[in-house]
Amino acid sequence: MKFSILIANYNNGKYFKSCYDSIIAQSFKDWEVIIVDDASTDNSLELIKNLIDGDSRFKLFINSQNEGCGFTKRKCMEYAAGKYCGFLDPDDALFSNAFQDSVTYLEKSKYIATYSKLTFCDENLNITEDYAKIRQIDNKKDFFNSPIQVHHFFAFKREAYLKTEGIDPSLKSAVDQDLYLKLLEHGNAKYLPVRMYKYRQHSQGISQSSSKEKAKESFAKVIFNTMKRRGLQSLHGKTIPAEYHNAKEIFDLLEYQNSISYRLQKKLRIFVQQLFS
């Protein structure tokens, strides 16, 4: 099995058909789909079962109770058998080249992961714009993906994931950031500047202010845990606290990224990396 596409579903029956259709339309055909449902209370399970009935490439697992995103995505990885993996949210969709372009590059390179352009869409998956801030990263100990530069579609080698401690099952949000930062401790990721991922913006997403604050808090905790895991005691002259207190304290530590000298040095390092990659 070459590619495992991983879907953690909770109450996304309304949008799942377009997600499914985008997988079926992939130009690359050697794949499996792992779906873990987090005890949905809508019509998700009925719809998913009807769609995948008789297709052995789809494997459905169901949590006995609602556990949250981190737990469910970790379960997805436990069931995956592919050489390469990638997460697809059930309310989003892929461009038909996503698997092929990711696998083609990973097969011939030393990189452990690739990531693509992220394309924003309205609720009906009509394209609105590409997210402008995704770019090639400078993967150093002080890289924490804040502001966001790595996003969907993120494809990675399963063998690299197995070297990490795995996705934090306690996380309710910032789960992808936890995954990215752990993987990047075991190799580099290559930005492929092509469209692969359709990100659906809708009223049930994380756009609500209360959800944004919870996501920010979770991301700060992920960054703090990453700092500790990497053995960092200070960042550019600022001491990292021994314990986590609040998101503001963590994001204040990252203010050095706004300095002109830091940004110029980062651009130069990335340029040199790409010359010799």
Residue pairs with C-beta under 8 A, 6 or more apart in sequence:
1 30
1 31
1 32
1 81
1 82
1 83
2 28
2 30
2 31
2 82
2 83
2 84
2 103
3 28
3 30
3 31
3 32
3 82
3 83
3 84
3 85
3 86
3 99
3 102
3 103
3 155
4 31
4 32
4 33
4 34
4 80
4 81
4 82
4 84
4 85
4 86
4 158
5 23
5 31
5 32
5 33
5 34
5 85
5 86
5 87
5 88
5 99
6 33
6 34
6 36
6 73
6 76
6 77
6 80
6 85
6 86
6 87
6 88
7 19
7 33
7 34
7 35
7 36
7 76
7 87
7 88
7 89
7 90
8 36
8 38
8 69
8 72
8 73
8 75
8 76
8 87
8 89
8 90
9 16
9 35
9 36
9 37
9 38
9 40
9 44
9 48
9 90
10 37
10 38
10 39
10 40
10 44
10 66
10 69
10 72
11 40
11 41
11 42
11 44
12 19
12 40
12 42
12 44
12 89
12 90
12 91
13 40
13 42
13 43
13 44
13 46
13 47
13 48
14 42
14 91
15 90
15 91
15 92
15 200
15 202
16 44
16 47
16 48
16 51
16 90
16 91
17 47
17 51
18 93
18 125
19 88
19 89
19 90
19 91
19 92
19 93
20 48
20 51
20 52
21 93
22 88
22 93
22 94
22 95
22 96
22 198
23 31
23 33
23 88
23 94
25 96
26 94
26 96
26 98
26 99
26 100
27 96
27 97
27 99
27 100
28 99
28 100
28 103
31 57
31 82
31 99
32 57
32 58
32 59
32 80
32 81
32 82
33 52
33 57
33 58
33 59
34 59
34 61
34 76
34 79
34 80
35 48
35 52
35 58
35 59
35 60
35 61
36 61
36 62
36 63
36 72
36 73
36 75
36 76
36 79
37 44
37 45
37 48
37 60
37 61
37 62
37 63
38 63
38 66
38 67
38 68
38 69
38 71
38 72
39 62
39 63
39 64
39 65
39 66
39 67
44 90
45 62
48 60
49 60
51 58
52 58
52 60
59 79
61 75
61 79
63 71
63 72
63 75
67 169
68 169
68 170
68 171
68 172
69 171
69 172
69 173
69 175
70 167
70 168
70 169
70 170
70 171
70 172
70 175
70 178
71 169
71 170
73 87
73 167
73 175
73 179
74 166
74 167
74 168
74 169
76 87
77 85
77 158
77 161
77 166
77 167
80 158
82 158
83 157
83 158
83 159
84 102
84 103
84 106
84 155
84 156
84 157
84 158
85 155
85 156
85 157
85 158
85 161
86 98
86 99
86 102
86 153
86 154
86 155
86 156
87 152
87 154
87 176
87 179
88 94
88 152
88 153
88 197
89 152
91 200
91 202
91 204
91 205
92 152
92 197
92 198
92 199
92 200
93 121
93 125
93 197
93 198
93 200
94 153
94 196
94 197
94 198
95 119
95 195
95 196
95 197
95 198
97 194
97 196
98 116
98 153
98 155
98 196
98 197
99 155
101 114
101 116
101 192
101 194
101 196
102 114
102 116
102 153
102 155
102 192
102 196
103 155
105 111
105 114
105 190
105 192
106 113
106 114
106 155
106 157
109 190
109 277
110 187
110 188
111 187
111 188
111 189
111 190
111 277
112 156
112 157
112 160
112 183
112 186
112 187
112 188
112 189
113 154
113 155
113 156
113 157
113 160
113 180
113 183
113 184
113 187
113 188
113 189
113 190
114 154
114 155
114 156
114 189
114 190
114 191
114 192
115 134
115 150
115 151
115 152
115 153
115 154
115 155
115 189
115 190
115 191
115 192
116 134
116 152
116 153
116 191
116 192
116 193
116 194
116 195
116 196
116 197
117 130
117 131
117 134
117 193
117 194
117 195
117 196
117 197
118 130
118 131
118 134
118 151
118 152
118 153
118 197
118 199
119 127
119 129
119 130
119 131
119 195
119 197
119 198
119 199
120 127
120 128
120 129
120 130
120 131
120 199
120 201
121 127
121 128
121 198
121 199
121 200
121 201
122 128
122 200
122 201
122 202
123 200
123 201
123 202
123 203
125 198
125 200
127 198
128 201
130 195
131 151
131 199
133 147
133 148
133 149
134 148
134 149
134 150
134 151
134 191
135 149
135 191
136 190
136 191
136 270
136 273
136 274
137 143
137 145
137 149
137 150
137 184
137 189
137 191
137 270
138 266
138 269
138 270
138 273
139 184
139 188
139 189
140 269
141 230
141 232
142 232
142 235
142 236
143 184
144 181
144 223
144 226
144 227
144 254
145 177
145 180
145 181
146 219
146 223
146 251
146 254
147 257
150 180
150 189
151 176
151 197
152 176
152 196
152 197
152 199
153 196
153 197
154 176
154 179
154 180
154 189
156 183
156 189
157 187
160 183
160 186
160 187
161 179
161 183
163 186
164 182
164 183
164 185
164 186
165 182
166 182
167 175
167 178
167 179
167 182
168 175
168 178
168 222
168 225
171 178
171 218
171 222
172 214
172 218
173 206
173 211
173 214
173 215
173 218
173 219
174 215
174 218
174 219
174 221
174 222
177 219
177 222
177 223
178 222
178 225
180 189
181 222
181 223
181 226
182 226
182 229
183 189
185 229
185 230
188 273
190 277
201 207
205 211
206 212
206 215
216 247
217 246
217 247
219 247
220 244
220 246
220 247
220 250
220 251
221 244
221 250
223 250
223 254
224 240
224 244
224 250
227 235
227 240
228 240
232 240
233 239
233 240
234 240
235 253
235 254
235 256
236 256
236 262
238 252
238 253
238 256
240 253
241 249
244 250
256 262
257 263
